[in-house]
Amino acid sequence: MGAAIAIVVVKHVMTQNVTEYADDDQATEYADDDQDAKDKRRPPVRHSVAEHTRTLADGRVIPIPPYKRGGFSEDEGEDPDEVAA
């Protein structure tokens, strides 16, 4: 009877150790993925968006005029108020 209890205890301890190591590996894996995503992220390139329509949640369809997005307006010498309008 004592041997059976010892075996159960040993198996329980081994399972806990495996679970702890698996958690460490997953945490490291997620941290690596986050760093890779940050390294690959680039600022958006300045571009024009064509005129289009948007359907709202209540079913209305509204026109969206053309506009520019991405990049930094200060880099191109434009007036920030003009871009926001």
Biopython code that builds the backbone (N, CA, C, O; Angstrom):
import numpy as np
from Bio.PDB.StructureBuilder import StructureBuilder

atoms = [
    (1, "MET", "N", (0.819, -1.191, 0.000)),
    (1, "MET", "CA", (0.000, 0.000, 0.000)),
    (1, "MET", "C", (0.863, 1.255, 0.000)),
    (1, "MET", "O", (0.553, 2.209, -0.713)),
    (2, "GLY", "N", (1.930, 1.275, 0.777)),
    (2, "GLY", "CA", (2.825, 2.423, 0.852)),
    (2, "GLY", "C", (3.515, 2.690, -0.477)),
    (2, "GLY", "O", (3.766, 3.841, -0.834)),
    (3, "ALA", "N", (3.826, 1.611, -1.216)),
    (3, "ALA", "CA", (4.484, 1.771, -2.520)),
    (3, "ALA", "C", (3.539, 2.437, -3.516)),
    (3, "ALA", "O", (3.970, 3.259, -4.325)),
    (4, "ALA", "N", (2.270, 2.092, -3.463)),
    (4, "ALA", "CA", (1.282, 2.683, -4.368)),
    (4, "ALA", "C", (1.137, 4.178, -4.098)),
    (4, "ALA", "O", (1.027, 4.969, -5.035)),
    (5, "ILE", "N", (1.135, 4.569, -2.826)),
    (5, "ILE", "CA", (1.036, 5.978, -2.474)),
    (5, "ILE", "C", (2.282, 6.731, -2.941)),
    (5, "ILE", "O", (2.180, 7.855, -3.433)),
    (6, "ALA", "N", (3.441, 6.121, -2.789)),
    (6, "ALA", "CA", (4.686, 6.743, -3.223)),
    (6, "ALA", "C", (4.685, 6.965, -4.732)),
    (6, "ALA", "O", (5.127, 8.008, -5.213)),
    (7, "ILE", "N", (4.187, 5.982, -5.472)),
    (7, "ILE", "CA", (4.129, 6.103, -6.935)),
    (7, "ILE", "C", (3.194, 7.245, -7.335)),
    (7, "ILE", "O", (3.515, 8.030, -8.228)),
    (8, "VAL", "N", (2.052, 7.337, -6.683)),
    (8, "VAL", "CA", (1.096, 8.402, -6.986)),
    (8, "VAL", "C", (1.713, 9.766, -6.693)),
    (8, "VAL", "O", (1.554, 10.698, -7.482)),
    (9, "VAL", "N", (2.414, 9.893, -5.570)),
    (9, "VAL", "CA", (3.049, 11.156, -5.211)),
    (9, "VAL", "C", (4.118, 11.528, -6.223)),
    (9, "VAL", "O", (4.201, 12.685, -6.637)),
    (10, "VAL", "N", (4.939, 10.563, -6.629)),
    (10, "VAL", "CA", (6.000, 10.834, -7.608)),
    (10, "VAL", "C", (5.388, 11.274, -8.934)),
    (10, "VAL", "O", (5.871, 12.229, -9.543)),
    (11, "LYS", "N", (4.345, 10.605, -9.389)),
    (11, "LYS", "CA", (3.691, 10.983, -10.646)),
    (11, "LYS", "C", (3.119, 12.395, -10.551)),
    (11, "LYS", "O", (3.197, 13.174, -11.501)),
    (12, "HIS", "N", (2.544, 12.713, -9.394)),
    (12, "HIS", "CA", (1.975, 14.054, -9.197)),
    (12, "HIS", "C", (3.062, 15.120, -9.267)),
    (12, "HIS", "O", (2.869, 16.157, -9.901)),
    (13, "VAL", "N", (4.190, 14.879, -8.631)),
    (13, "VAL", "CA", (5.301, 15.833, -8.642)),
    (13, "VAL", "C", (5.851, 15.985, -10.054)),
    (13, "VAL", "O", (6.144, 17.100, -10.483)),
    (14, "MET", "N", (5.994, 14.886, -10.777)),
    (14, "MET", "CA", (6.505, 14.953, -12.151)),
    (14, "MET", "C", (5.547, 15.743, -13.045)),
    (14, "MET", "O", (5.996, 16.512, -13.895)),
    (15, "THR", "N", (4.242, 15.565, -12.867)),
    (15, "THR", "CA", (3.255, 16.295, -13.660)),
    (15, "THR", "C", (3.337, 17.791, -13.375)),
    (15, "THR", "O", (3.241, 18.603, -14.295)),
    (16, "GLN", "N", (3.514, 18.160, -12.111)),
    (16, "GLN", "CA", (3.638, 19.579, -11.762)),
    (16, "GLN", "C", (4.866, 20.194, -12.416)),
    (16, "GLN", "O", (4.794, 21.312, -12.926)),
    (17, "ASN", "N", (5.984, 19.490, -12.412)),
    (17, "ASN", "CA", (7.211, 20.012, -13.013)),
    (17, "ASN", "C", (7.043, 20.199, -14.511)),
    (17, "ASN", "O", (7.485, 21.208, -15.060)),
    (18, "VAL", "N", (6.414, 19.245, -15.178)),
    (18, "VAL", "CA", (6.194, 19.356, -16.620)),
    (18, "VAL", "C", (5.295, 20.544, -16.913)),
    (18, "VAL", "O", (5.551, 21.283, -17.863)),
    (19, "THR", "N", (4.243, 20.750, -16.120)),
    (19, "THR", "CA", (3.335, 21.871, -16.323)),
    (19, "THR", "C", (4.055, 23.200, -16.126)),
    (19, "THR", "O", (3.832, 24.135, -16.896)),
    (20, "GLU", "N", (4.909, 23.305, -15.117)),
    (20, "GLU", "CA", (5.653, 24.543, -14.882)),
    (20, "GLU", "C", (6.573, 24.854, -16.053)),
    (20, "GLU", "O", (6.657, 26.004, -16.484)),
    (21, "TYR", "N", (7.268, 23.835, -16.577)),
    (21, "TYR", "CA", (8.165, 24.056, -17.707)),
    (21, "TYR", "C", (7.386, 24.454, -18.950)),
    (21, "TYR", "O", (7.839, 25.299, -19.722)),
    (22, "ALA", "N", (6.218, 23.853, -19.150)),
    (22, "ALA", "CA", (5.398, 24.193, -20.319)),
    (22, "ALA", "C", (4.940, 25.642, -20.221)),
    (22, "ALA", "O", (4.945, 26.353, -21.225)),
    (23, "ASP", "N", (4.545, 26.094, -19.035)),
    (23, "ASP", "CA", (4.127, 27.484, -18.863)),
    (23, "ASP", "C", (5.274, 28.435, -19.163)),
    (23, "ASP", "O", (5.060, 29.473, -19.789)),
    (24, "ASP", "N", (6.487, 28.104, -18.729)),
    (24, "ASP", "CA", (7.654, 28.945, -19.005)),
    (24, "ASP", "C", (7.912, 29.033, -20.502)),
    (24, "ASP", "O", (8.208, 30.110, -21.019)),
    (25, "ASP", "N", (7.802, 27.912, -21.199)),
    (25, "ASP", "CA", (8.029, 27.903, -22.644)),
    (25, "ASP", "C", (6.991, 28.756, -23.365)),
    (25, "ASP", "O", (7.326, 29.492, -24.293)),
    (26, "GLN", "N", (5.723, 28.657, -22.938)),
    (26, "GLN", "CA", (4.674, 29.446, -23.581)),
    (26, "GLN", "C", (4.892, 30.929, -23.339)),
    (26, "GLN", "O", (4.707, 31.733, -24.252)),
    (27, "ALA", "N", (5.278, 31.306, -22.140)),
    (27, "ALA", "CA", (5.513, 32.720, -21.836)),
    (27, "ALA", "C", (6.655, 33.256, -22.685)),
    (27, "ALA", "O", (6.577, 34.374, -23.194)),
    (28, "THR", "N", (7.698, 32.481, -22.839)),
    (28, "THR", "CA", (8.834, 32.895, -23.671)),
    (28, "THR", "C", (8.408, 32.995, -25.125)),
    (28, "THR", "O", (8.802, 33.925, -25.828)),
    (29, "GLU", "N", (7.604, 32.038, -25.579)),
    (29, "GLU", "CA", (7.143, 32.034, -26.967)),
    (29, "GLU", "C", (6.312, 33.273, -27.268)),
    (29, "GLU", "O", (6.502, 33.904, -28.308)),
    (30, "TYR", "N", (5.388, 33.634, -26.369)),
    (30, "TYR", "CA", (4.562, 34.817, -26.579)),
    (30, "TYR", "C", (5.402, 36.086, -26.561)),
    (30, "TYR", "O", (5.152, 37.002, -27.346)),
    (31, "ALA", "N", (6.379, 36.152, -25.690)),
    (31, "ALA", "CA", (7.246, 37.328, -25.625)),
    (31, "ALA", "C", (8.024, 37.473, -26.927)),
    (31, "ALA", "O", (8.197, 38.589, -27.418)),
    (32, "ASP", "N", (8.493, 36.370, -27.494)),
    (32, "ASP", "CA", (9.215, 36.415, -28.767)),
    (32, "ASP", "C", (8.296, 36.899, -29.880)),
    (32, "ASP", "O", (8.710, 37.694, -30.723)),
    (33, "ASP", "N", (7.028, 36.416, -29.891)),
    (33, "ASP", "CA", (6.074, 36.838, -30.915)),
    (33, "ASP", "C", (5.799, 38.330, -30.818)),
    (33, "ASP", "O", (5.735, 39.015, -31.839)),
    (34, "ASP", "N", (5.634, 38.846, -29.594)),
    (34, "ASP", "CA", (5.383, 40.269, -29.405)),
    (34, "ASP", "C", (6.552, 41.098, -29.916)),
    (34, "ASP", "O", (6.348, 42.121, -30.570)),
    (35, "GLN", "N", (7.766, 40.671, -29.626)),
    (35, "GLN", "CA", (8.946, 41.408, -30.069)),
    (35, "GLN", "C", (9.057, 41.374, -31.592)),
    (35, "GLN", "O", (9.402, 42.382, -32.209)),
    (36, "ASP", "N", (8.766, 40.218, -32.205)),
    (36, "ASP", "CA", (8.804, 40.118, -33.663)),
    (36, "ASP", "C", (7.788, 41.064, -34.292)),
    (36, "ASP", "O", (8.082, 41.712, -35.296)),
    (37, "ALA", "N", (6.596, 41.147, -33.708)),
    (37, "ALA", "CA", (5.563, 42.041, -34.234)),
    (37, "ALA", "C", (6.010, 43.493, -34.135)),
    (37, "ALA", "O", (5.776, 44.275, -35.057)),
    (38, "LYS", "N", (6.652, 43.865, -33.027)),
    (38, "LYS", "CA", (7.125, 45.240, -32.865)),
    (38, "LYS", "C", (8.233, 45.554, -33.860)),
    (38, "LYS", "O", (8.294, 46.660, -34.397)),
    (39, "ASP", "N", (9.113, 44.577, -34.109)),
    (39, "ASP", "CA", (10.207, 44.800, -35.046)),
    (39, "ASP", "C", (9.699, 44.967, -36.473)),
    (39, "ASP", "O", (10.274, 45.735, -37.244)),
    (40, "LYS", "N", (8.629, 44.259, -36.840)),
    (40, "LYS", "CA", (8.109, 44.300, -38.205)),
    (40, "LYS", "C", (7.206, 45.501, -38.453)),
    (40, "LYS", "O", (6.979, 45.867, -39.606)),
    (41, "ARG", "N", (6.684, 46.123, -37.393)),
    (41, "ARG", "CA", (5.744, 47.239, -37.565)),
    (41, "ARG", "C", (6.450, 48.448, -38.139)),
    (41, "ARG", "O", (7.520, 48.841, -37.674)),
    (42, "ARG", "N", (5.849, 49.022, -39.135)),
    (42, "ARG", "CA", (6.379, 50.212, -39.769)),
    (42, "ARG", "C", (5.306, 51.303, -39.701)),
    (42, "ARG", "O", (4.116, 50.988, -39.692)),
    (43, "PRO", "N", (5.698, 52.558, -39.653)),
    (43, "PRO", "CA", (4.689, 53.619, -39.660)),
    (43, "PRO", "C", (3.927, 53.605, -40.990)),
    (43, "PRO", "O", (4.498, 53.265, -42.026)),
    (44, "PRO", "N", (2.657, 53.968, -40.965)),
    (44, "PRO", "CA", (1.871, 53.936, -42.202)),
    (44, "PRO", "C", (2.395, 54.941, -43.230)),
    (44, "PRO", "O", (2.810, 56.047, -42.884)),
    (45, "VAL", "N", (2.367, 54.540, -44.473)),
    (45, "VAL", "CA", (2.800, 55.399, -45.576)),
    (45, "VAL", "C", (1.660, 56.346, -45.912)),
    (45, "VAL", "O", (0.497, 55.945, -45.922)),
    (46, "ARG", "N", (1.986, 57.584, -46.183)),
    (46, "ARG", "CA", (0.975, 58.593, -46.536)),
    (46, "ARG", "C", (0.329, 58.194, -47.861)),
    (46, "ARG", "O", (1.026, 57.941, -48.844)),
    (47, "HIS", "N", (-1.000, 58.138, -47.884)),
    (47, "HIS", "CA", (-1.722, 57.785, -49.102)),
    (47, "HIS", "C", (-3.107, 58.414, -49.109)),
    (47, "HIS", "O", (-3.618, 58.847, -48.076)),
    (48, "SER", "N", (-3.696, 58.454, -50.281)),
    (48, "SER", "CA", (-5.033, 59.015, -50.449)),
    (48, "SER", "C", (-6.057, 57.890, -50.402)),
    (48, "SER", "O", (-5.826, 56.796, -50.917)),
    (49, "VAL", "N", (-7.190, 58.179, -49.774)),
    (49, "VAL", "CA", (-8.298, 57.235, -49.722)),
    (49, "VAL", "C", (-9.379, 57.797, -50.641)),
    (49, "VAL", "O", (-9.767, 58.958, -50.517)),
    (50, "ALA", "N", (-9.861, 56.967, -51.562)),
    (50, "ALA", "CA", (-10.853, 57.399, -52.544)),
    (50, "ALA", "C", (-12.219, 57.591, -51.886)),
    (50, "ALA", "O", (-12.497, 57.042, -50.820)),
    (51, "GLU", "N", (-13.052, 58.376, -52.541)),
    (51, "GLU", "CA", (-14.418, 58.584, -52.084)),
    (51, "GLU", "C", (-15.145, 57.242, -52.067)),
    (51, "GLU", "O", (-15.004, 56.438, -52.988)),
    (52, "HIS", "N", (-15.928, 57.007, -51.001)),
    (52, "HIS", "CA", (-16.664, 55.757, -50.879)),
    (52, "HIS", "C", (-17.871, 55.966, -49.979)),
    (52, "HIS", "O", (-18.074, 57.057, -49.447)),
    (53, "THR", "N", (-18.676, 54.916, -49.806)),
    (53, "THR", "CA", (-19.825, 54.996, -48.909)),
    (53, "THR", "C", (-19.603, 54.069, -47.729)),
    (53, "THR", "O", (-18.870, 53.084, -47.821)),
    (54, "ARG", "N", (-20.243, 54.398, -46.625)),
    (54, "ARG", "CA", (-20.140, 53.569, -45.413)),
    (54, "ARG", "C", (-21.556, 53.302, -44.916)),
    (54, "ARG", "O", (-22.382, 54.212, -44.849)),
    (55, "THR", "N", (-21.829, 52.036, -44.565)),
    (55, "THR", "CA", (-23.120, 51.665, -44.015)),
    (55, "THR", "C", (-23.007, 51.651, -42.496)),
    (55, "THR", "O", (-22.183, 50.931, -41.932)),
    (56, "LEU", "N", (-23.839, 52.451, -41.842)),
    (56, "LEU", "CA", (-23.815, 52.548, -40.390)),
    (56, "LEU", "C", (-24.615, 51.408, -39.756)),
    (56, "LEU", "O", (-25.369, 50.717, -40.441)),
    (57, "ALA", "N", (-24.449, 51.219, -38.456)),
    (57, "ALA", "CA", (-25.117, 50.131, -37.749)),
    (57, "ALA", "C", (-26.635, 50.219, -37.857)),
    (57, "ALA", "O", (-27.313, 49.192, -37.835)),
    (58, "ASP", "N", (-27.180, 51.432, -37.975)),
    (58, "ASP", "CA", (-28.632, 51.586, -38.070)),
    (58, "ASP", "C", (-29.151, 51.435, -39.498)),
    (58, "ASP", "O", (-30.343, 51.621, -39.744)),
    (59, "GLY", "N", (-28.270, 51.100, -40.440)),
    (59, "GLY", "CA", (-28.680, 50.844, -41.820)),
    (59, "GLY", "C", (-28.511, 52.014, -42.768)),
    (59, "GLY", "O", (-28.645, 51.839, -43.979)),
    (60, "ARG", "N", (-28.219, 53.210, -42.254)),
    (60, "ARG", "CA", (-28.025, 54.359, -43.128)),
    (60, "ARG", "C", (-26.727, 54.205, -43.912)),
    (60, "ARG", "O", (-25.740, 53.670, -43.407)),
    (61, "VAL", "N", (-26.744, 54.680, -45.147)),
    (61, "VAL", "CA", (-25.548, 54.679, -45.992)),
    (61, "VAL", "C", (-25.130, 56.129, -46.156)),
    (61, "VAL", "O", (-25.915, 56.955, -46.622)),
    (62, "ILE", "N", (-23.889, 56.445, -45.772)),
    (62, "ILE", "CA", (-23.419, 57.832, -45.847)),
    (62, "ILE", "C", (-22.210, 57.908, -46.768)),
    (62, "ILE", "O", (-21.402, 56.981, -46.813)),
    (63, "PRO", "N", (-22.081, 59.019, -47.509)),
    (63, "PRO", "CA", (-20.909, 59.185, -48.377)),
    (63, "PRO", "C", (-19.709, 59.651, -47.553)),
    (63, "PRO", "O", (-19.850, 60.467, -46.642)),
    (64, "ILE", "N", (-18.541, 59.130, -47.879)),
    (64, "ILE", "CA", (-17.293, 59.536, -47.243)),
    (64, "ILE", "C", (-16.452, 60.212, -48.326)),
    (64, "ILE", "O", (-16.115, 59.580, -49.327)),
    (65, "PRO", "N", (-16.113, 61.481, -48.139)),
    (65, "PRO", "CA", (-15.315, 62.183, -49.155)),
    (65, "PRO", "C", (-13.871, 61.669, -49.160)),
    (65, "PRO", "O", (-13.435, 61.039, -48.197)),
    (66, "PRO", "N", (-13.140, 61.933, -50.228)),
    (66, "PRO", "CA", (-11.735, 61.490, -50.268)),
    (66, "PRO", "C", (-10.910, 62.211, -49.196)),
    (66, "PRO", "O", (-11.182, 63.363, -48.856)),
    (67, "TYR", "N", (-9.913, 61.522, -48.679)),
    (67, "TYR", "CA", (-9.030, 62.115, -47.672)),
    (67, "TYR", "C", (-7.669, 61.428, -47.717)),
    (67, "TYR", "O", (-7.507, 60.386, -48.352)),
    (68, "LYS", "N", (-6.704, 62.019, -47.043)),
    (68, "LYS", "CA", (-5.359, 61.441, -46.956)),
    (68, "LYS", "C", (-5.154, 60.887, -45.566)),
    (68, "LYS", "O", (-5.661, 61.437, -44.589)),
    (69, "ARG", "N", (-4.399, 59.781, -45.475)),
    (69, "ARG", "CA", (-4.104, 59.200, -44.169)),
    (69, "ARG", "C", (-2.709, 58.611, -44.152)),
    (69, "ARG", "O", (-2.102, 58.387, -45.199)),
    (70, "GLY", "N", (-2.202, 58.360, -42.942)),
    (70, "GLY", "CA", (-0.883, 57.776, -42.771)),
    (70, "GLY", "C", (0.199, 58.819, -42.812)),
    (70, "GLY", "O", (-0.052, 59.963, -43.192)),
    (71, "GLY", "N", (1.413, 58.442, -42.422)),
    (71, "GLY", "CA", (2.541, 59.358, -42.447)),
    (71, "GLY", "C", (2.358, 60.497, -41.463)),
    (71, "GLY", "O", (1.448, 60.480, -40.634)),
    (72, "PHE", "N", (3.214, 61.466, -41.562)),
    (72, "PHE", "CA", (3.172, 62.634, -40.698)),
    (72, "PHE", "C", (3.090, 63.871, -41.559)),
    (72, "PHE", "O", (3.913, 64.057, -42.456)),
    (73, "SER", "N", (2.103, 64.729, -41.302)),
    (73, "SER", "CA", (1.928, 65.921, -42.135)),
    (73, "SER", "C", (3.088, 66.889, -41.943)),
    (73, "SER", "O", (3.404, 67.642, -42.864)),
    (74, "GLU", "N", (3.738, 66.896, -40.767)),
    (74, "GLU", "CA", (4.858, 67.803, -40.532)),
    (74, "GLU", "C", (6.036, 67.478, -41.451)),
    (74, "GLU", "O", (6.797, 68.369, -41.828)),
    (75, "ASP", "N", (6.182, 66.208, -41.809)),
    (75, "ASP", "CA", (7.284, 65.798, -42.668)),
    (75, "ASP", "C", (7.132, 66.339, -44.087)),
    (75, "ASP", "O", (8.125, 66.574, -44.776)),
    (76, "GLU", "N", (5.904, 66.533, -44.516)),
    (76, "GLU", "CA", (5.665, 66.957, -45.883)),
    (76, "GLU", "C", (5.466, 68.464, -46.004)),
    (76, "GLU", "O", (5.240, 68.974, -47.102)),
    (77, "GLY", "N", (5.549, 69.169, -44.899)),
    (77, "GLY", "CA", (5.420, 70.617, -44.948)),
    (77, "GLY", "C", (3.994, 71.095, -45.070)),
    (77, "GLY", "O", (3.768, 72.259, -45.401)),
    (78, "GLU", "N", (3.019, 70.233, -44.813)),
    (78, "GLU", "CA", (1.623, 70.651, -44.882)),
    (78, "GLU", "C", (1.185, 71.219, -43.546)),
    (78, "GLU", "O", (1.785, 70.932, -42.510)),
    (79, "ASP", "N", (0.155, 72.013, -43.576)),
    (79, "ASP", "CA", (-0.419, 72.574, -42.367)),
    (79, "ASP", "C", (-1.266, 71.499, -41.687)),
    (79, "ASP", "O", (-2.190, 70.988, -42.319)),
    (80, "PRO", "N", (-0.999, 71.127, -40.426)),
    (80, "PRO", "CA", (-1.771, 70.069, -39.754)),
    (80, "PRO", "C", (-3.255, 70.358, -39.683)),
    (80, "PRO", "O", (-4.056, 69.424, -39.720)),
    (81, "ASP", "N", (-3.659, 71.641, -39.580)),
    (81, "ASP", "CA", (-5.079, 71.959, -39.540)),
    (81, "ASP", "C", (-5.738, 71.667, -40.878)),
    (81, "ASP", "O", (-6.904, 71.276, -40.929)),
    (82, "GLU", "N", (-5.001, 71.855, -41.948)),
    (82, "GLU", "CA", (-5.546, 71.612, -43.282)),
    (82, "GLU", "C", (-5.780, 70.128, -43.496)),
    (82, "GLU", "O", (-6.774, 69.749, -44.115)),
    (83, "VAL", "N", (-4.886, 69.275, -42.998)),
    (83, "VAL", "CA", (-5.021, 67.836, -43.157)),
    (83, "VAL", "C", (-6.189, 67.310, -42.342)),
    (83, "VAL", "O", (-6.919, 66.432, -42.802)),
    (84, "ALA", "N", (-6.378, 67.842, -41.123)),
    (84, "ALA", "CA", (-7.439, 67.383, -40.243)),
    (84, "ALA", "C", (-8.819, 67.762, -40.761)),
    (84, "ALA", "O", (-9.797, 67.093, -40.426)),
    (85, "ALA", "N", (-8.928, 68.798, -41.555)),
    (85, "ALA", "CA", (-10.235, 69.266, -42.021)),
    (85, "ALA", "C", (-10.814, 68.386, -43.085)),
    (85, "ALA", "O", (-11.911, 68.652, -43.576)),
]
sb = StructureBuilder()
sb.init_structure("model")
sb.init_model(0)
sb.init_chain("A")
sb.init_seg("    ")
for serial, (resi, resn, name, xyz) in enumerate(atoms, 1):
    if name == "N":
        sb.init_residue(resn, " ", resi, " ")
    sb.init_atom(name, np.array(xyz, "f"), 0.0, 1.0, " ", f" {name:<3s}", serial, name[0])
structure = sb.get_structure()
